[in-house]
Amino acid sequence: MKIAIGNDHAGTDYKMSVVEFLEEQGHEVQNVGTDLSDSVDYPDFVHPVAEAVSSGQADFGVLICGSGNGVSMTANKHQKIRAALCWTAEIAQLAREHNDANIISIPARFTSQPQAINIVNTFLNTPFEGGRHQRRVDKIACQ
């Protein structure tokens, strides 16, 4: 799979761990996040991830910031994006199964790095259930 990943300064260390994990799993990773700990504006890194996923250049996206909220809000401004803020593997599983989320947002200040990797792994390996959930997902996008 092709995975686009972006982060702000609060998520740099987490991003490095997640990228290493994804590459070990054989995924192609497009890193558009900062590699530094200097303060940056997260939308500058979110928009390229959301555009890659919405255009089909990436299968999924991973966003990491301090709370996960800002990156999720920004990504969800894009058409075809369903970004889910996930702080446990169970929430990531439900985001995929029930909401067909295509971007995961991880709060670095509220999870450990091993938890973040588990959350990403669960997210990428959980299929969308479809069925009754498809009807609801179809109603998310504004026409």
Secondary structure as UniProt FT lines:
FT   STRAND          2..7
FT   HELIX           9..11
FT   HELIX           12..24
FT   TURN            25..26
FT   STRAND          28..31
FT   HELIX           43..55
FT   STRAND          60..65
FT   HELIX           69..75
FT   TURN            76..77
FT   TURN            79..80
FT   STRAND          83..85
FT   HELIX           89..99
FT   STRAND          103..107
FT   HELIX           108..110
FT   HELIX           113..124
FT   HELIX           132..138
FT   TURN            139..140
//
